[in-house]
Amino acid sequence: MGQSLYPVRLYWAGMQGVARNFGNEVHLTRPPHLPGLEIDAIDYAPGTVAMVLPKHAGWRDLTALEIRIARGLIEDLTEGAEGPPV
């Protein structure tokens, strides 16, 4: 994933993803867990994009609750993480 225009992001597609929070970044090896929802993909960057691809369904906007959960996941996953290599 490396450098990005999005300082805060939760992204998963295919077999890779990233949680990024202002310089702290974690590469994901499995999809992030959103309670009650199995996902094939998610793209969340506050103020830019908030979409999810649930298993066996099409792309849709994240709900307000899912956005709150995604924000919490970003914080939890990146806590104590270091930024990407320069």
Buried (B, 14 or more C-beta within 10 A) or exposed (E): BEEBEBEBBBBBEEEEBBBBBEEBBBEBEEBBEBEEBEBBBBBBBBEEBBEBBBEEEEEEEBEEEBBEBBBEBBEEBBEEBEEBEE
